[in-house]
Amino acid sequence: MPGQRVQFELIAGFGNPGSEYAATRHNAGFWYVDELARQLGASFNTDKRFFAAVATAQFEGRKIILVKPMNFMNNSGQGLGAVARFYKIEPGKILVAHDELDLSPGHIRLKNGGGHGGHNGLRDSLAKLGSSDFWRMRIGIGHPGHKSAVSGYVLKRAPADQQRLMDEAIELALRESPTIIDGDINVATKALHSHKPPTT
């Protein structure tokens, strides 16, 4: 849609809490939102009311809520939904950063709406928000090749070459984050989707 603008009020990153999971593929959403908080000068504090770590940031005079659900990936929607309800934020003004099996490392995409694609964090979010209208930042982690290998794959560290590609994609997303938060979705989408990482 030409000139499409979205005033995001809540940006969430999905992952699993705990040091044993911090460097695993499933935590790509945490990697992004942690760096975004640093970029915006905000700090996360765990709030048991929300089952989440929450940070309040300022961007050009308006408040942005950053969220990391803290009750593991499969229940990510509980924390996301609790924060969204408390702050009265509608789904269309929410952006969720998450790992994406269907994109190879180094690729990153913005998407509005749709299903969960087998991602349990999205599955729970659809249920808890009661809507599919939220935006997604899909951070490519690649696919192990067979469905039965997925659970082990996402909970392991990526090899160094793949990790470098994922880090570069997240760095690109961080550079485009002011454009994303400002609401110029078309410009941000073009920048992210035109990124062509080298093949590994």
C-alpha positions as a printed Julia matrix, in Angstrom:
200×3 Matrix{Float64}:
  0.0     0.0    0.0
  1.63    3.3   -1.06
  2.53    5.57   1.84
  1.48    2.98   4.44
  2.16    4.22   7.96
  1.83    2.46  11.3
  2.41    4.18  14.63
  3.84    1.27  16.61
  3.25    1.52  20.34
  4.56   -1.89  21.44
  7.54   -3.85  20.13
  8.08   -7.37  21.48
 10.88   -9.85  21.01
 10.29  -13.56  21.49
 12.68  -16.04  23.07
 13.25  -18.22  26.11
 14.45  -16.8   29.44
 17.64  -18.08  31.08
 21.34  -18.04  30.24
 21.22  -21.56  28.78
 18.98  -20.32  25.97
 20.46  -16.86  25.41
 22.59  -17.76  22.38
 20.17  -20.25  20.78
 18.38  -19.64  17.47
 14.96  -19.44  19.13
 16.08  -16.26  20.91
 16.57  -14.16  17.79
 13.65  -11.94  18.8
 15.28  -11.27  22.18
 18.55  -10.34  20.42
 16.77   -7.67  18.4
 14.69   -6.13  21.17
 17.61   -6.14  23.65
 19.7    -4.12  21.2
 16.76   -1.87  20.38
 16.34   -1.07  24.09
 20.03   -0.13  24.29
 19.67    1.98  21.15
 16.75    3.85  22.73
 18.39    4.13  26.16
 15.78    1.97  27.89
 16.22   -0.81  30.48
 14.13   -3.94  30.97
 12.58   -4.74  34.31
 10.7    -7.96  34.98
  7.1    -7.34  35.98
  5.36  -10.41  37.41
  1.95   -8.91  36.63
  2.76   -9.25  32.96
  4.85  -12.46  32.92
  7.32  -10.29  31.0
 10.3    -7.97  31.11
  9.14   -4.5   30.1
 11.0    -1.34  29.11
  9.55    2.08  28.4
 11.36    4.08  25.75
 10.88    7.51  24.21
 10.99    8.08  20.47
 10.53   11.6   19.17
  8.32   12.54  22.08
  6.12    9.48  22.19
  6.22    6.39  24.38
  7.18    2.97  23.03
  6.72   -0.15  25.16
  9.32   -2.89  24.66
  8.43   -6.4   25.84
 10.18   -9.73  26.35
  7.72  -12.42  27.51
  9.39  -14.38  30.32
  7.4   -17.61  30.55
  9.02  -19.47  27.66
  8.3   -19.41  23.95
  5.19  -21.59  23.88
  3.42  -19.18  26.27
  4.75  -15.92  24.8
  1.26  -14.64  24.1
  0.44  -14.52  27.8
  2.98  -11.79  28.49
  2.36   -9.99  25.21
 -1.39  -10.0   25.74
 -1.15   -8.85  29.36
  1.0    -5.85  28.47
 -1.13   -4.94  25.45
 -4.31   -5.02  27.54
 -2.8    -2.99  30.38
 -1.61   -0.24  28.05
 -4.71   -0.54  25.82
 -2.65   -1.14  22.68
 -4.51   -2.57  19.72
 -2.93   -5.46  17.76
 -2.33   -3.35  14.65
  0.13   -1.2   16.62
  2.19   -4.18  17.84
  5.38   -5.48  16.2
  6.71   -8.91  17.22
 10.3    -9.91  16.38
 10.77  -13.68  16.16
 12.91  -16.41  14.64
 11.71  -17.72  11.28
 12.47  -21.24  10.02
 11.22  -20.47   6.52
 13.88  -17.8    5.92
 17.57  -18.61   5.65
 20.06  -16.88   7.99
 20.68  -13.3    6.93
 17.17  -12.73   5.59
 14.71  -10.57   7.49
 11.16   -9.63   6.58
  8.31   -7.47   7.84
  4.81   -8.9    7.6
  1.36   -7.87   8.74
 -1.1   -10.47   9.9
 -1.35  -14.08   8.8
 -1.18  -17.38  10.64
  1.41  -18.8   13.01
  3.22  -21.0   10.48
  3.93  -23.58  13.18
  5.69  -21.06  15.43
  4.41  -21.71  18.94
  5.07  -18.18  20.17
  2.93  -16.8   17.38
  0.33  -19.51  17.92
 -0.07  -18.46  21.56
 -0.09  -14.77  20.63
 -2.9   -15.27  18.14
 -4.91  -16.96  20.89
 -4.13  -14.46  23.67
 -4.55  -11.32  21.55
 -7.61  -12.74  19.84
 -6.33  -11.27  16.59
 -3.84  -11.88  13.79
 -3.54   -8.18  12.95
 -0.2    -7.58  14.67
  3.0    -7.07  12.67
  5.91   -9.49  12.6
  9.62   -9.02  12.08
 10.7   -12.44  10.8
 14.39  -13.11  11.47
 15.66  -15.97   9.32
 17.37  -18.85  11.11
 17.07  -21.52   8.38
 15.43  -24.93   8.57
 17.04  -28.22   9.63
 15.38  -29.99   6.7
 12.88  -32.18   8.53
 10.01  -31.3   10.84
 11.14  -33.81  13.46
 14.45  -31.97  13.87
 12.97  -28.52  14.44
 12.65  -28.57  18.25
 16.29  -29.49  18.72
 17.46  -27.14  15.98
 15.88  -23.96  17.38
 17.28  -24.66  20.85
 20.88  -24.94  19.62
 23.44  -22.31  18.76
 23.98  -21.6   15.09
 27.43  -22.25  13.59
 29.61  -19.16  13.35
 28.94  -18.42   9.67
 25.15  -18.55  10.15
 25.35  -16.51  13.36
 27.28  -13.81  11.53
 24.54  -13.58   8.89
 21.81  -13.37  11.54
 23.74  -10.7   13.42
 24.14   -8.67  10.23
 20.4    -8.92   9.52
 19.58   -7.73  13.03
 22.07   -4.87  12.67
 20.23   -3.85   9.5
 16.9    -4.01  11.34
 18.35   -1.82  14.1
 19.53    0.75  11.56
 16.02    0.78  10.1
 14.29    0.82  13.49
 13.83    4.62  13.59
 12.07    4.34  10.22
  9.99    1.41  11.47
  8.99    3.16  14.7
  8.3     6.38  12.82
  5.78    4.35  10.86
  7.16    4.46   7.34
  6.58    0.79   6.65
  7.16    0.93   2.91
 10.63    2.45   3.25
 11.63    0.02   6.02
 10.25   -2.96   4.14
 12.19   -2.05   1.0
 15.42   -1.75   2.96
 14.99   -5.06   4.8
 13.63   -7.08   1.9
 16.27   -5.91  -0.56
 19.1    -7.08   1.7
 20.9    -9.95  -0.05
 23.14  -11.87   2.33
 25.91  -14.04   0.87
 25.15  -17.74   0.64
 26.87  -19.96   3.17
